[in-house]
Amino acid sequence: MKWIRRVCFGGMCLLMLAKSADAADPDRVLLLHSFGPDFSPWNTITPPFREALRKLAPNPIDLYEASLQAERFGKSPAREEGPFIDYLNALMPDRKPRLIVAMGAPVTRFVLRNRARLFPSSPLLIATSDVRTYEDLALTANDTACPTIYDPTVHIDHLLRLLPDTDHIVVAMTGASATEQFWNDLFQRALQRSSRRVTLEWFTHLAADDMVKRVAALPAHSAIFYPTIRVDGRGVPQEGDALLLRFIEEDRAPIFTHTDSLFGHGIVGGPMFSSHEMADACAKVAVRLLNGETPGDIKIVPVGLAAPRYDWRQLQKWGIKDSLLPPGSEIFFREPTVWERYSWQIALTLAVILAQTGLISAMLSERRRRQLAEVQSRQRMAELARVMRFSTAGELTALIAHEINQPLGAILTNAETAQAILKSPSPDIAELNEIVVDILRDDRRANEVIRRMRSLLTKAPFELKSLDLNEVARETIEFLSAIGRQVGLVSVITPDALPIIGDRIQLQQVILNLVANGIDAMKDTSTENRIVSMRTSRVEKFAELSVSDLGSGIPEDKLKEVFEPFFTSKAEGMGMGLSIARTIIEAHNGQIWAENQARGGAVFHIRLPLATLPD
Ligand code: ADP
């Protein structure tokens, strides 16, 4: 049994060794470039290819890269390919690559020409070359491809579909290298049909600078189709996309390309080869080869143009309508609308504006409601005030009756006297004349009482006018003098003008009410002390009027209460006079208050704002 153990142990060791050798030995891949690693379109295909290969490969990748620089030296590449073959063999002296990848047509043709001397037992992957570029060369059973195929007329037809007014198209390609010559011929043949519709300008023999000058001078309704330029008309290699970028900078005409390397950097877009799609397709085939599939068994599926893609900014710039784009198009780089960019800020602002509008309209309607209510309350106040005037008039009826009766009595006596004189045989004309004068005076006096009573009771709307408070006071005193003499009325009117804005009748009513209250308060006062004093003055920015009496005064705790509606201490009182007075004064933006005097009796003050300050 010992030998079995020994065999098993030996086998395990061998397995372990094989395993550790596998782990230490990554898959060697030889990546061959046509011009150099930085030529279009491979400069945008190779990086994603490397990445995808490393990601998908079963083992770590040991990548060797070499460029067939010879192709860039014009139409006749060095026929002496031997040293380059030796160099590649020298690159891997004792180990052959697990896979050779030929990137682009020039290097593909080189490898196929020299396949027998270039690791013939290693599988070859022809990547991203159009099938037409190598169809004259035979593939071995160890070769496969992930090629491209397309029809150049697609681009011109597409361009004219988007920009139907175009009458001049630059085909930016040269014939300066062998491959470019191949493509130039192919394009010229393919686009013959298009040249009947538009003028095609070929850059076949132009130096890079001359191409840029031509682009700068392009007439209106021109467009540029840029397949790729690797070597210019003078044989100068053009690395990367530098020349295309110079065309873009000129900004003279819309530019269309056949690969998407500068998509998003100033080209319009359309159906293009996608660098990533090509890189992925080739990486997948490469991985199958690394996994041991026989190259000859892998079905060759050419990669075509990707679904059309457009740069929205370019569509806007050249006035290309979305409706003209082919079905299945995708638009990129669409600039967000102001709404998309600032949606929440706009929404917030709108919300604030709406809220403000709502608030303002609510405030306005509230203001309107208040104004209406104010007007209504003023009307009611005016009506109530009128009722109160009637009431005051009622209270004054006895005085009025007395005042009217007196002149009427005098008139009667005088008339009877005149009658008696007239009956005498020789009437005294002079005396009769005096009697008539007396009758007329008494009549006027009675009339005056009635006139003033009427004016007090007129139904007038609340009306603010420029007044002098002194005038209002004087008129009220005159009225009171006309209707009654039972109470002494003392008035001290300031010589200063007291201009105010107010309603004459209502202010008169307030003063009258204060005087009437003063008279009431002095019912029990001795006749000689029944004096109501009225005084006007200017206090700072106010016109002031006070009415005082020598009556009973007001209990201290009632000084404010007397202005409340229905507060009365009188048997027949209504308790509305002072309440209405306060409403009237407040409607004039003024103040009214009561005090007791040290010498006895009450004093009522009214303060109204002066309209303009006297000089
Ligand atoms: P009314 O005269 O119908 O009672 P007012 O509102 O004019 O209604 O007056 C309310 C009350 O204020 C009076 O009943 C009285 O008690 C008191 N009052 C008003 N003026 C005076 C005054 N000059 N002296 C004393 N009390 C007064």
Residues whose N, C-alpha, C, O or C-beta is under 5 A from the ligand:
A	BS01	ADP	N517 G518 A521 G551 G553 I554 V562 F567 T568 S569 K570 G573 M574 G575 M576 G577 L578 S579 A602
